[in-house]
Amino acid sequence: IFDIYEPTTPAVFKNFVSYRNGRSGMAATVMGMVGYENFTIAENGKFSFDGRQVRAPWGTAFMRDSLLVDQSTIDQHPSTVDVFADGNGNLLGQMTPQRQFTGLFLPFLTGLLIDK
């Protein structure tokens, strides 16, 4: 929706489903006090969650009570789960011939709380 979203008061998005949309299930390039609750994100073409940077006090940017699935065995090729960034921005994981650079792209710095 916005490349940079830093609301002055906490914003919480609830009850969202993204399934096989051909890109990222959810993208949050730069986020402030933004929470995501009860999200179901699965089988998207690139990333299930693509988050780059958090600019908010600890605990005000979060994902809670959500399910993120990179890829299941619903289609013809084997299932893989690829996590490509750690807390320092180092890339991790593996590529597959069918898909490249998939999985969870987590923020480079601390600040995103993942709960349940």
C-alpha positions in Angstrom: 0.0 0.0 0.0 2.7 2.4 1.0 6.5 2.0 0.7 6.9 3.8 4.1 4.1 3.5 6.6 4.8 5.2 9.9 1.4 6.1 11.6 1.5 8.4 14.6 -0.7 6.1 16.6 -0.6 2.2 16.5 -2.4 0.7 13.5 -3.5 -3.0 13.6 -4.6 -4.9 10.5 -6.7 -8.0 11.2 -8.0 -11.1 9.5 -6.2 -11.1 6.1 -5.7 -14.0 3.7 -3.3 -14.0 0.8 -3.1 -17.2 -1.2 -1.2 -17.8 -4.5 -1.1 -14.2 -5.6 2.1 -14.7 -7.7 4.2 -12.1 -5.7 4.7 -11.4 -2.0 1.8 -12.4 0.3 2.5 -9.3 2.4 5.1 -6.6 2.0 6.1 -4.0 4.6 9.1 -2.1 3.2 9.5 0.4 6.1 7.0 0.1 8.9 6.3 2.1 12.1 3.8 1.2 14.8 1.9 -1.4 12.7 0.5 -4.7 13.9 -0.8 -7.7 12.0 -3.2 -10.1 13.7 -4.7 -13.4 12.4 -3.0 -13.3 9.0 -3.0 -16.4 6.7 -0.4 -16.2 4.0 0.4 -19.2 1.8 1.7 -20.3 -1.6 2.7 -16.9 -2.9 5.1 -16.6 -5.8 8.0 -14.8 -4.2 7.9 -14.2 -0.4 5.3 -15.1 2.2 6.4 -12.0 4.2 8.7 -9.3 2.8 9.7 -6.9 5.6 12.7 -4.6 5.3 12.9 -2.2 8.2 11.1 -1.3 11.4 11.1 2.2 12.8 9.0 1.8 15.9 9.5 1.2 19.7 9.9 -2.4 20.6 6.5 -4.3 20.7 4.6 -1.7 18.6 5.4 -3.5 15.3 4.2 -7.1 15.5 2.7 -10.1 13.8 0.5 -12.1 16.1 -1.7 -15.3 15.8 -0.8 -15.8 12.2 0.1 -18.6 9.8 2.8 -18.1 7.1 3.5 -21.0 4.7 6.1 -20.6 2.0 5.1 -23.6 -0.1 3.2 -26.8 0.5 3.1 -30.0 -1.5 -0.1 -29.0 -3.3 1.6 -28.4 -6.7 3.9 -30.7 -8.6 7.4 -29.9 -7.2 8.7 -30.7 -3.7 8.1 -28.4 -0.8 10.9 -26.2 0.5 11.1 -23.5 3.2 13.7 -20.9 2.5 14.5 -18.1 5.0 16.7 -15.5 3.3 17.6 -12.9 5.9 18.7 -13.0 9.5 18.6 -10.1 12.0 21.8 -8.6 10.5 20.6 -8.7 6.9 22.7 -11.7 6.0 21.1 -13.9 3.3 20.4 -17.5 4.3 18.6 -20.4 2.7 18.5 -22.0 -0.7 17.1 -21.6 -4.2 15.1 -24.2 -6.1 14.9 -24.6 -9.8 11.2 -23.8 -9.8 11.3 -20.8 -7.5 14.1 -18.4 -6.5 14.5 -16.3 -3.4 11.3 -17.3 -1.6 10.2 -17.7 2.0 10.4 -15.0 4.8 12.4 -11.9 4.2 12.7 -10.5 7.8 13.7 -6.9 8.7 17.4 -6.1 8.7 17.3 -4.6 12.2 15.5 -5.5 15.5 12.0 -4.3 16.2 9.5 -6.7 14.7 7.8 -8.9 17.4 6.5 -12.2 16.2 4.1 -13.8 18.7 2.4 -17.2 18.3 
